[in-house]
Amino acid sequence: MDVISPIDGKKLTTISDASAQDVDLAVKAARTAFEKGSWSKAAPGERKKVLLRVAELIERDALELAVLGVRDNGTEITMALKAEPGSAAATFRYYAEAVDKVYGEIAPTPESVLGLVHREPVGVVAAIVPWNFPMMIGAWKIAPALAAGNSVVLKPAEGASLTLLKLAALCAEAGLPDGVLNIATGRGAVTGEAIGLHGDIDVLAFTGSGGIGRRLLEYSARSNLKRVYLELGGKSPNIIFADAPDLEQAARISAYGLFRNSGQVCVAGSRLLVERSIHEEFAERISAIAAKIKVGDPLLLTTESGAISSEIQLEKDLAFAGQALSEGARLRTGGGRILEESGGFYMQPTVFDVTPDMTLAREEVFGPILSVIPFKDEAEALRIANATPFGLASAVWTANLSRAHRMVRGIKAGLVHVNTYGGADNTVPLGGVRQSGNGHDKSLHALDKYHNLKTAWIQL
């Protein structure tokens, strides 16, 4: 398959388009390696050494990995360095350190019985990851699965596979045994379907759209009932109260909480809910910030927002903007394609005033478009925030401690920021509720997806 760079619309390289037979070979390699036991039965300390070495090699090649990823998917380089190799190295290091610190259990039993709960690797783990942060999200799946002793088959997005192919090479250099990590590049309709239907995959972890998530659940039902963990879309509310500690900081962080990586972030705060008394002032403030964001070649250090990942995605974003106008939304800034002469795929940071019933306020865009909605009080803010089938991320800005805790309890989301947006690290879980998915990436809780529990009930 041709790899088209969103920077200039030109062919960058080619990658393999894996068939169902190729997927079967990858799964067989993973199963053979698992049963052989060179990784699955290795002492935790040995697995720890290899995973720590992977982290070191990622850091060694961080600039190469970041540039490779930017050329592949268009993320601005200043963000890519931190969010891709920087994050991936930290993730591998975190789970390397966790390998020998996760214990089984001894049950509280009568004196004549010993109850043991063992944690065992599930076997073959498959992962399908998206194009927006392939290395970061790939590491969220690969590192804990390997730490638990599993073998892995990974399918990157067809539009952003290069950094994960490079990661596989680094894992081999670090000493990961043959067959333990396998990368199958290809189209979702072929390669992804083959993974979903394969009867020898024990667990499938996916990050992507709700439609594909539903299809993977169907594939599980049609095949071997493999466990399927989903991190799906979001329409995350970012709620600004008039008593926010610093409205200028709230506007700046909220703007970059959406417009970084051109809005192509799962947890992006795409719905900005603003208390009515400050609505006009705050909307003007954030629109002014958006209008000044430097959009352009993502390899330039001065660029603040890079390219849209593909021409298809750009067309979808522009269609959302057009539909918003047709439904009566007020355009404050942006709304159009720019830098078309470069051959690349770029869009202006865009801010609309909308009502909660408009399409832009309800559907995930995955582009640089912010919806601004006024609210009267705490109760109305919660009603608007929860008036969506999603439940991935959110934020609330207030100096009132009691209000902050009430909002944390009231917002239906897996992640609630308070007086910030973004930055949660590997020590805390990331997962959605409702139609944003199930299961968790990051933290020790992620290991639960990749372990089986086995009870030994022993009569003494």
N, C-alpha and C positions, 0 to 999 in steps of 0.2 A: 504494500500500500504506500502511496505517496504521503509524505509528511509535509504539509503546507504551513509555513511560518506566518502567524498573524501579524508580524511586524511589517512585512512587505508583500504578503500574498504569494511569495515564491516558494518553489519546492526546496525543501531543506535536505531531505534524505528519503529513504524508503525503509519500511519495516515489514516483517512477515505478517501475513494474513492467515492466522491459524485456523485450520479446519477442525471438525469434530474428531477426526483421527489424531490430529496433533494434540488436542486436549487429552485424549485418551492416553497418548504416550506420556504426557506430563503427569497425569494422575497415576499411571503405573509406576513411573519413576519415583514419585512421592511415596506411594504405598510400599514399594520395594525398599526404599531407604528407611521408612518407618519400621518395617518388620525386621530389617537387618539390625537396627538398634544402635548404630554408631552415633546417632544424635538422641533418639527417643529414650535410650537407656543409659546415656552418658551421665556421669556424675554432675549434679548441679553446678559445682565449681568449674567443670570443664566447659559447660555451655556458657557460663558467665564469662570466661576468658574470651571466647570467640565473639560474643555479642559486644563486649567492651572493645575488642579490636575493630569490629565493624564501625562502631562510633568514632574511633580514632581515624579510620580511613575516610569516613565521610568528611570529617573536619579537615583532613589533609587535602582532599579534593573539592572542598566546599565551593570555591570560585568556579571551577569547571562545571560542577553540578548545577550551580545557580544559572550560569550563562546558558548551559544546555537546555534547562527548563524554560528560561525566558524565551529563547528562540523557538521553543516548541509550543508554548501556550500564552505568552504575552504578558505575564506578570512583571510589574516594574522591578528592576534588579535590586533596589534597596530593600524592598519587601521580600523578594525571593530568597535572598541570602539568609535572612532570619527565619522565614516561614518554611523554607524547603530543607536545605542541608542543615541549617542551624537547629531547626525543630527535630528533624529526623535523627540527628546525632544524639540529642538530648533524650529522645524516646528510646533509642537502643540502649543508651546508658542506664536509663531508669529501669527498664525491664531486666537488663543484665544484673543490676544490683538487687532486683527482687527475686531472682531465681532461687537463691538459697535462704530466703526469708519467709517463704509461704509454706505453712505447716498444714498437715492433716489434723485430725481431731480424735480425742478419746471421749466417748460418750459417758454420761453419768448413769452407770448401770448398777444392778445389785452386785454383791461381792462375788457371786458365782459366775458372772458373765463379764467378758471384755468386749466392748463395742468400739471398733475402729472405723474411721472414715478416711479413706485414701483419696488423694487427688491423682488422677491419671490423665495423660494426654489423650485427646479424642482420636487422633490418627492423622487423617488428611484434611487440612483446612484450605478452603478456597476463598479468595478475596477478589472482589471487583471494585475498583476505585475510580473516582472521577478525574476530570481534566484540570480542575481549578488549582488544587494543591496536591498533585499526584504523589510526591515524595513524602510530604508530611502525613497525608492520610494513609498512604501505603505503609509507612512505618507504624502508624497506630494499629494496623492489622498484623503486619509481619512480625514485629518485635515481640509482642506478648504471645503470639502463637508459637514462635520459635522458643521463647523462654519456657513455655509449658512443655516443650519436647515434641511438638508436632512437626510434620512436613507440610509445606505450603505450595499451592498453585495460585499464582496471582495473574489476573487480567487487568492491565492498565486500560484507561480510555484510549480508543484508537487515535484521538487527537493529542495525546500527551503521554507517550510511552517511554521516551528516551531516558529520563533520569532513573526510572525503575529498572531498565535494562542495565544501566551503569551500576546501580545499586547491587544487582545480582552478581556482577563481576567483582565488586568490592567484598561481598559476602564470601565468594569463593576464595578471594585472596586472604581473607581473614581466617580461613580454615573451616568454613561450614562444609560438611561432607556433601559429596555429589548426590543429587536427587532430593535434597532437603528443601531447597527453594527453586521453584520453576516458574518462569515467566512466559505466559502465552499471550502474545499481542494479536489483536484481531478485532473484528466487528462484533458488536453486541448481539446482532441477529444470528450469528453463527458461533463464534467463540464463546460468547456469554451464555447462549442457549445451551451449548454443549456442556458447559460447567454446571448450569442449573439442573440439567437432566441427568448428570452422571451419577451412577449408582454406587460409586466407591468414594465419594466425597462425604465426609462426616459432618462438617460444619461449613456454612457459607456466610461470609461477612460482606456486606455491601454498603457502599455510600453512593447515593445518586437520587434519581427522581422517584416519585411515588409510583408512577406507572410501571417502571421497570421493577421496582420492589414488589409490587403485586404479582407481576409475571414470575418472578423468582419463587415466590411462595407457591404459585401454581406448579412450577417445575418440581419443587420439593414434593408436593402432593402426588404428582404423576410418577415420581421416581422412588427414592428410598426414604422419604420423610426426613431428609437431612435437616438439622437445625439451621434456621436462617435468621441472621441478625441484620437489622436494617437501620441505617441512618439516612433519613430522607429529607424532604424539603422543609422550608420554613417561610414564615411571613412574620418575622420577629418584630414585636412592638418595642419601641424605645420611647419611654414616657418621661416627659419633662414637666415637673411641677414648678410653679412660680418661685418656690423657696429653694430651688437648687442652689448648692453652695457657690457656684461660679458659672453663670450663664454663658460667658465667653468660652470657658473651657468645655462646658457641655456641648456647645455648638461645634467647636473644633473637633472634639473627639467623636461626636455623633456623625459629623460629615465624613471623617476618615473611616469611621466604623461602617460606612456604606460604600464610599467611593474608592477605597483601596481595592486593588485588583479589579477595577472597573465594576464593582458590585458583585463579582463572581465569588461570593463567599457564602457558605451554607448558613452561617449564623448572622449574616448581615442584618443590621437594624433598618429594614426597608420601610417600616411604618413608623413615622415620627408623630407621636401623640403629644400635643402641647396644650398646657392649661390655657383656657381662653383669654385670661387677663394679660398674658404675654405672647399670645399666638402670633400676632402680626410682627411684633418686634423680633421674636426668635426666628420666625420663618425668613424674614429679611436677612437676619444675621447669617443663618446657615446657607441661604442662597448666595450671599456675597462670598462666602468661603468657597462654595462649590464653583462659582464662576472663575475663581482665581487658581483652581487646581490645575497644575501643569500636566496636560495629557500629551503623550507622544511616544517616541521610540523608547521602549522599556529598558533598553540597554544603557541609556544615558542616566547618569547619577542624579541629574536635576529633575527627571521625570517623576511625578507623584502618582500618576495613574496611567497604566500601560494600555495594551491592546485588548480588544474583545477576542476571545479565544478562536473564533472562526467566523466566516462570513455568514453562515447559517444562524449562529447565535446573535450576531449583530442585527440581522434582519428581524429576528424575534423581538429584540429590544426596541428597535425602531417601530415595530408594529404595536407594541404596548404603548409607546408614547403617542402614536397616532390614534389609538383607540381611546386613550385618556382624553385627548382633545375632543373627540367625537362625542364622548359622554358628558362633556361640560366641565372637565377639570381645568383649573387655572394654571397655566405654565408660568413659573417664576424665572427659570433660567434653563438654558440648554435645550435638549430635545432632538438634536440632529447629529448626523454623521459628520465627522471632520477628518482632515488629513487624507482624503480619498486619493490625492495625487501620489501618496507614498505607496499605494497598492495594498496597504494594510487595513486593519479593521478597527476603527477608532470612533468613539462616541463622546459627546459632551456630557459631563456630569449634569444631571437633570433633576429639577425639583418641581413637583406639582402640588397644588392644594387640591385635595380630593374629599369626598364624603365616604363614610364607611361602606356604602353599598356599591361603590364603583369597582370595576374589574381590577384596577391598579391597587386597590386597598385589600383585595381578597386573594389574588393569585401571585405565586412566586414568579418574579421577573428574571432574576439572576443576571442583572445588568445594572448600570449606573443610574438608576431611577429611584428617587426618594418620594414617598407619599407623605404629605403633611396633613394631619387631622386635628382639629381643635376638640377639647373636652372641657366640661364644666367643673367636675369634681372627681374625687377618688372613685366613687361608685361608677360613674360613667367611663372613666379611664379603664377600669377593669372590664366593664362590659364590652368596650371596643377592643381591648387587647385580646380577650378570649373569644371574640366573634370570628373565629377562623378554625378550620379543621387541623391546623398545624400546632406544634408545641415544642419548638426546638430551643430558641434562645429569646432573651428579652433584656430590658434594662429599665431602671427607675432612677430618676435624679431628684433628690430631696434632702434637705437638712434635718427633716423630722424623723428621728430614729424609729418611733412607733409606726409612722406611716410606712417607712421602708420595710419593716418587718411584716406589716399587713399586706403590702404589695407582693413581697416574696411569697407569702402564703397564698395569696389570691390569684397570681398569674399562673396559668397552666402552661408551664414550659419546663424543660429539663435544666435550663441554665438561666439564672436571673442575675444580671449585673446590678450593682448599686453604685451610683456616682462614677461610673466608668463604662467602657464598652470594649470587650476583648481582653486578652492577656492571661486568661486562665491557663495554668500550666498542667504538667502531667500528674500533679498530686491530686487532682480532682477529676471526676468522671464527666464525660460529655455524651449525652444521649437525649433522645426526644421522647415525648409522650404523644398520645393520639396519633394522627397520621404523619408525624415526624419520625416514627420508628420505634424500635425496641432495642434493648441491650445498650451497652456503654463502651465507648472507646476511652482510652486514657485511664490512669489510676490503677490500683490493684484490682478494682472491680472488672477491668477488661479481661483479666485472666480467667474469670468465671466462664467466659464464652468458650474457652479453649481447653477446659478441664472437664473430665467426667468424674463424678463422685461415686465411689464404690464402698459399700458398707461391708465390714467383716464382723459378724456376730458370733462370738466364740464362747462356747460353754466350757468353763474351766473344770 
